[in-house]
Amino acid sequence: MPHPGPAPWWSRALFYQVYPRSFRDSNGDGFGDLDGVTAKLDYLKTLGIDAIWLNPVMVSPMADNGYDVADPRDVDPLFGGLAALDRLTEAAHALGMKVTMDLVPNHTSSQHPWFQAALASSPGSDQRERYIFRDGTGPDGLHPPNNWVSIFGGPAWTRIVEADGNPGQWYLHLFDAEQPDLNWDNPEVFDDLEKTLRFWLERGIDGFRIDVAHGMAKPPGLPDMEGVKAEMLLADMDDDPRFNNDGVHEIHRQIRTVFNDYPHSVAIGEVWVYDNEQFARYVRPDELHLGFNFRLLRAEFDAADIRGAIENSMAAAAIADATPTWTLANHDVDREPTRYGGGQVGLARARAMAMVMLALPGAVFLYNGEELGLPNVDLPDEALRDPVWERSGHTRRGRDACRIPIPWDGDTPPFGFSDTPDTWLPLPPEWAALTVEKQLHDAGSTLSFFRRAIEIRSSRGEFDGRSIEWLNSPTGCLTFQRSGGLVCVLNAGDTAVPLPGGELLLASDEVIDGHLPANAAAWLA
Ligand code: GLC
């Protein structure tokens, strides 16, 4: 169904993902917080973003940095409590920016009162029925109920000790053992989520990014999985019994009814589903408004691969007449300069890819620090905080390398991120060259480049229109034209190529004699 009336605000919005514990620390405890975000809203306004997406700030023991929620209707004191969120929302709205939050419906924290009650009660009780408890298999239930593995490594089941002191049932956790999966077959689970949604939407929150939106429904009988696929990103999830089960769509339809009571709000699903038809089901008119399509993020820096990712993302959205989404980075994946080869080449490619992404029709998501060209940071073992490190038996280092705090100003760590040098993850000394302050004063910096690109995207009519057309281009390159007229050229080859005619609006690297160098992109009107 085409959207009646004017397009909704999110249909071409530029979202900016704030990883709150790494953005700005206002109280000197070494962790970023919400007053820190409020203090930096002017920066976000000048960057030109439309909406903020906050990673989880609800009450949490922080086993998975907030993706283990113990009270979904309150803000953790680490982030400044509910009052700090209200201050942020009010200030952001005053500046014309929306605020969206992370919502974690697939699991809770093991410290959530529901899970504590489940532990204290007996097998088969109503309390246990809110989670996925099963008896073990084999003699004395010694083995887990099935062979599922956790995304973070190790088995997806943990055995509990019953009230009588004996080993008892097992519970399912697709992630950390501190993140028990909820039983979405139990209507109480949706009822509670509805309360949570209304609680925040009534407070003025503009929408939610829904965590593991392809994960809530579990298949009847919990059949074994074939092969061992741990990481979400690497696995082709489409035939994995842990995810993308049919029942999930009824859950999204229920969730959507709540959003419909708040017509300006948006639901954005984290959907690690590859197949276009399967993906499209999540963004049908009565399910999610938007779904993260991760194909572009998964693409190599290769023209054919990138073109395939764009074509498929657009095709998947088109099946449901939904808005495409684009993202190259988030708190779960290697940062682009590192992913695209590291060093100056990696950074050049990251800038070029940002131009490709910003040229595409639909909603775009930036991840804090992307606009500074921050790379991954290699951390020593003792600095690692991601539960993946422990759960994988120290075989996977986890995601801390892309979660380093933002360098704001000054010449030594923590570069204005915090008043204490003892920050939750350390900032490397070489980031002295990458601080916001330095980059703001350098017209050639990555930050200045992003500001210019974002300004052009939001102000020029060439960026209008919902479709793109592929134009001929030299080997190793890709060229597309927006229906509004913009031409975007990416040179993913080895040598400079001549640019087509037209007014050069922006290039990610120096254009010499009408030639675009390798690892660069250009916009033409
Ligand atoms: C999502 C989040 C990730 C988190 C996981 C479990 O994939 O993006 O950071 O660890 O869900 O909630």
Boltz pocket constraint, residues with backbone or C-beta under 6 A from the ligand:
constraints:
  - pocket:
      binder: B
      contacts: [[A, 64], [A, 67], [A, 68], [A, 104], [A, 175], [A, 211], [A, 212], [A, 270], [A, 331], [A, 332]]
      max_distance: 6.0
